[in-house]
């Protein structure tokens, strides 16, 4: 499982910049479960954790993508964001400093780092409403560590998904391949 798309800075003060999501892709030839995995986001403010404990199992078939959304992303969910799981509001992206997002899975007493990505909203200058996407030719746990393997922004008309609330619109390709050039 690797991180492939992040809505780090969602559009709009009118909708509270709360429409964040995380996309992962299963690169194995086996169906994988996220049940009991731990999401960790670390930034200058400290560490935020969320244990994935779904009512129904969250599994990802070989080669498929899965979207995890912030619990406050109601507007995006109403617009058809293909979210398999809401991870709570304790994990939120700061949009302006370096932070590291990681996924740890395995037995509760012996969680193993599956993937992590570090990004910097100050240096990368995320555009509100446009995701950070991993280039399709860089889909590996090592390539996604390189900031040049990601693109930020893009032409809104090229994204397969959008959500408009009031005057604010978020775009992305959640649950599907990146549109990165």
N, C-alpha and C positions, 0 to 999 in steps of 0.2 A: 504494500500500500504506500502510495506516495501522494504528497500534496500537489495538486495540479491547477487549482484556481482558488483565489481568495477575493472576496469582496471586503476590502479593508476599509475603504472610505466610501460609504454609501452616500447617495445624494440626499441633500436636503435638510436644512434646519427645521423645515416645517414638518418633517416626519422623524426628526430626532436622530438622524444618522444611525439608526438602529437596525438597518436592513442588511446586516452582515451575514456572510456564509462562507463555508469551507468546503472545497471539493477534493475528494481523494479518488485515486484510481487503483484498482487491483491489477497488478502486473503479473500475477501468478497464473497457473493453470488450474487452480483450486478455488472453490468458493470459500471466502473468508468471512468471519464474524467480527464485528466491532464490539460485541457485548463484553463489558468489563474492561474495555480499553480506556486509557486516561489521556485526555487532551490537556496540554499545559501551554499556557502563554506567559512568557516572561518578558518584562520590559522594565524601565526605570522605576516604575511604581512597585514592582515586586513580581510575585508569582500568582497566577490564577489557574485553578485546576477544575476539570469537570470529568467525572467518572461516567462513562456511557452506560446507562442502565435503562434500556428501553422496556416498555410494556411488552412489545413484540420484538423479536430478534431483528437486528440490523445485519444483514448479510450482503455481501457483494460478490457477484459472479465473476469468473475470470474475464479480464479485459474491460469490465464495466466501471463506471464512475458512480460515486455516491456523494450526495450533498447533505451536509449538516448545517443547519441554520441556527442563528441566534434566536432565542425564545421570543424576543421582542420584534421579530421580523414578520409580524402579522400581515402587513401590506404586501410584502413579496409573496407570502404564502397564498394570499387571496389572488395574486396575479399568476399563479401556477408555478411558482418556484418548486422544482421537483425534490423537495427536502424529504429525506428518509428519517431524520431525527433532529430535534431541537435541543441544543446543548446548554441552554441557560443563559443568563445575562451576566454572570460573573466574568466570563471571557469576553472582552471587548478590545478592539484594536485602537491604539492611541493616535494613529494617523500622523504623528510628527517625529517620533524617535525610533531608534532601533528596537526590535523585539524579535523573539524567537518563538515559533509555534512548533510543538512537537506532539507526536502520537506514540504512546507506550502501550503495548499489549502483552498478554500472557497471564500466567497465574497471578492472583492478587499479591502474593508474597514475593513475586519475582518478575515484575514487569520489565520488558525489554524495549528499548528504543526502536521503533519501526521506521520513523522518518521525522525529520525536522527541517524547517526552513527559517532563515533569518532574513528580515527585510527592514527597511528604514524609510518610514514615511517622510522624513526630512530630506534625505538624499534622493529618494525615488519620486518624490512629489506626486503622490497618488492623486488622480483626478476624481473628484466626487462623482459617484455613479458608474464608474468604469472599473472593471476588475483587474487584478494582477493575475496573468495567465502564464502557465508554463508552455513553452513552445513544444509542439507535438514531437519534434525530433530530439527533444531533451528529456523525455519521460523516463528518468531513472533516479534512484535515490541519491546518486552522486551529482548528476547533472543539475538537479533542482536545487542544489546548494549554491550554484553559481548565479549571481544576480543577472548576468547577461543572458541566461537561459529563459528569462521571464520577459514579458512585455507588459507595459502598463498603458492603459488607454485603448485607443482604437477608434474606428469609425462606427458610431452608434448604429448606422443602418446595416452593418454587417453582422451584428450580434443576433443569434437566433431567439433570444429571450429579452424582454424588457418589461418594466413595471413602472407605470406613471401614477403618482399620487399627488394631486394638486398640480403644481408647476414643476415637480421634481420627477426625474426618471432615472432608474437604474438599469443597466444593461449587462449582459453576460452570456456565457454559454454553459450554465450550470447543468451538469449531468450529461454533457456531450463534449466532443473534442474542442480544443482551443481554436480561436481564429487568428492566433499570432502569426505574423508573416514569417 
